[in-house]
Amino acid sequence: MRILALDHGTVRIGVAVSDELKMLAHPVEHIAPDPFPEFLERLKVLLREKEVELIVVGMPRNMDGSYGEAAAKVRAFVTVLREAIQVPIRTWDERLTTVQAQKALRQGGRKGDTRDRIDATAAAVLLQGYLDSIAS
């Protein structure tokens, strides 16, 4: 069984998945959030294919730890998602995941990466943070 992470955005939702040992996160793809039924169908396919036991959704927080408008959108997204699927969902602090993803891609020699790759990599950064926290 694996853990899947979603990095929620208004244009794209980055997706990453853990290995079976839940030690390493791997970027998978991005999914357009709209129309929601199509997003949900693709997510359900990934949940089955990857044998996912938990979904971790990035919760945006301000640098001072407070929650803003983006967090309210993610909370609403998670509420709808919980009604649509049976897999447990938890949120995880996603501060600076996109910055870390961009840095990792640059350090890996990836120039001119698209937003799609950055979104999936940001989901992997988010997931790796979660995996590291449960390993300790």
N, C-alpha and C positions, 0 to 999 in steps of 0.2 A: 504494500500500500504506500501511497505517496501523498505529499502535501502540494497543493497548487496555490500559487499567489496571483492576485489581481492588483495591478497598479491602475486605479480608476482615473480616467480622464474624460473630458467632454467629447473629444474627437476619437480617441483610441483608448482601449484598455489593454495594457501590457499583461502578458501571461508568462508565468514561469512555473516549473515543476521541480520537485526534489527527486533525487535518486531513491531507490527502494530502501536504502539504509537511513534515509533522511539526514544525510550529511552534507550533500552538495546541491545547490540550486542551479538550474539550467534555464536560460531564456527559451521560450517556445515560439511565441507569435504575438500579434496584437489582434484584437477583435473590435470592430466598430460597435459602440454601445447602442446605436440606433440604426434600424428599428430594433427595439428590445426583444421581440420574439425571435429574430434571427440571431441576436447575440446569445440568447438563452439556449437556442438549439445547438449552436457551436460549442458553448460551454458544456452542455450535457454530453456531447460527443467526446470532448476532452476528458471529462470526469470518468466516463466509461473506459476509454482507451488507456488512460494513465492510471486507472484504479485508484482514484483519489479518495482519501479518508477525511481530509480536512481542507478547507479553503481559508487562506489568510488574505484579507483585504487591507490594503494600505490606507491608514487613517491620517490625513494631512493635519499637521499641527503647526502652529506658528512657532518661531524660534524660542519664544518664552514659555512654550508648552501649552498655551491656550488653544482653543478650537475656534475656527472662523467659518466663513460661509462655505468654503470647499468641504469642510468636515461635515456640515449639515447635509450637503449633497451626497456624500459617501454614506452617511447614516441612512438616508432615504433609500439609496441603492441597496444597501445591505438588508434593509427591512423587506424590500420587494424580493430580493434574491432568496431570503430565508423562506418566503412563502412559496417559491417556485421550485426549490430543490430540497433534497433530503440530506445532503452532505452538511455537516456542521461548519459554521463560519465563525471566524474570530477576526477582529481588527488588530492591526499592528502599526506602530508609529512609522511613518514613511518619510520623516524629515530628511532632506538632502539626498534621497535615493536617485533622483534624476541627475543631480550634480555628480554623484559617485559613478553613475552609469556612464555619463559622458567622459569622465576622467578615465575610467577603465577601458573604454573603447579607444580613446586617444593613445593610452599607454600600450594597448595591444596593436598599435599601428593601423587602426581603422580610421581612415580619413574620409570625410564626406558621408558619414553614416546618416541614414535616414531616420526620421522620427520613429519609424516603425521599430527599428533595431534598438533605439534608445529606450522606447517604452517597454519592450520585452526585457531588456537588460536591467532597467529600473525595477521591474517586477522580480528579477533574479536577485538583485541587491537587497530588496525588501525581504524576500524569502530567506536568503542566506543569514540575514540578521536574526530572523525568527528561529531558524535551525540552530544557529550558534547559541541562542538563549536556552533552547530546550536541551542542548547537549551538555551544558554545564551544571 
